[in-house]
């Protein structure tokens, strides 16, 4: 009996020592793992359906972890029924093994930020997406011609005007289609809310409202002027007058070099409001909410003309005589341009 007790005690001592040694080894390996992992901030894309083993090997190949087996053990121990979801994950320098595993198990997928400025053209939005490596240029330029994204496509020939300018967040595996859907859906949400809030009923079709809003967006950056400029354009439309808006002409110029010339104003295009009455054939940019609201609820005004003052704002006039005086005044203050113009005509 005494021998058995003594042998049992020896066995306990051996087992305790073994546990201590293994625990120390595990801690050492974990320490080595933490020191080696994340020498810099790095991201990794986990594909849908990837196994823990495949993920472990992927992390090891990208120098995020040193010991794939230890990573697998940590995942299984801490998973508690959770799984590693697909997506792009980013790991900051110094993040330890437990933190890496928790980030993956919690699905803390990296979200990228994309800001679409007000007044950007569809082609400029595509350039942003290409720079973000979301899509090839040709694919994006083709997609923005697809009016299938629009709930009310009447009159539209592309998504120009319907891609709402806003800050969006997307994941690396999000598609171009899903992002364009976000932009167009937000557009309709904003327009419907603006129509509900408006104190005036508009009979103008949506496509015309968007086209008018896009011109307002390009004509002024001064928030207080938007409804007034909308009122001027509505007055001119109601009287059958030419809108004579330079930004519409610019939109119809291929390879615009920054100067608008008299020859440009005289060259007829579907967007030249110096040669064609009414609104151009479609929007010339993607307007922000303030310009959309101005088009929906223009200010009632007697003004028919405006001219740029050179400081970003405009001078408004009721008569052509008054307008011509203002043009002369503000043109004298501006440096001479080479055969260019920037003012409303008759």
Phi, psi and omega in degrees: 000316180295322179294319180297319179296319180295318180296321179296319179295320179297319179297319178298318180297317180296315179297319179298317179296320180296316177300317180298315181295314180296320178297318179295320178296317178299316179297320179297316180295319178297321179296315178299320179300311182295323181289324183280323185294146172057057174296344176206171176291128185217149179243155180220140180257114178267123181278154180299133177084003180293136179283164178300320180297316180295320178296317179300315180293323178296316179295323179293318180298328181268012178061027175275325174231158179258327186241103182295321181295319179295321177299314179302318181297318180296319180299314182294324182288320186261358187296317179049048178084357180272160180231157177275118181274161178290154178141180180262129180241145179239138182237123182280157179300135177088358179290127184278171184306313182299319180295320178297313181297316181296320179299318180290316182290330179277353179070034180282074184286141179292129178248129182265149183257135178226117179253121176262111179292150176297137177089000177289143172283164176300322180295325178288325176295318177300320179298322176296316181293324177295317178297329178276002180061033178274334187197152169290153183300314183299319181296319181291314181297329176287319182295323182286359172267355186272103182281003175296343177285344189266137176287324181233081187279000184307119178093337184280142175243355178200185178271002178305127180097340187252003178265099192291128179288121185194172172267123181246152175239134183220158176261156187302326182270006173294147182266163175300320180300315182295325180289318177295325176297318177302314184295315182288323178295320178294323177304308182297321178299314181293317181293317180298320177294319180295320178295322179294321183282340187296140178269006177232140176274128178254139177257359182287133178300155184305316183298323177291321177299317181293319178298314178299316180299323181293325178290316177303316181303318183278338183282328184211145173255001181272114186303320184291343183268346190300312181293327179292316178296321176301319179297320178298313181296320178297318177301316181292320178297316182296331181266001181073020180276153173295140178287326178049055179257117181301319181302329178291321178297315181302320181299328181273001180266125174284137177055050178301131186258007179102349178243133175254124186251165178300326179296328177292320181293334183268344181278120185283128172220166177299348182250003182274104181273009169269337182251344183232136177282163179079188178284155174294175187291344179188177180300152180252000177190184177254102187285154175277179185298319183299320179288323176297317179295324179294320179293324180287324185228068182293154180285139174283118186212152176276353187290143177237352186221154168207154180223144179291134181271349179099353180246015182099341180259180185227155173257131184251143182223154179267326185242160180294322179299313179297320180295316181297324176297316180295320179299313180300317181297311185280336175290327177297329183278345184262150174294146182293135176254160183281100177053046182238164175214157180212027186231157175292145178264229188266000000 
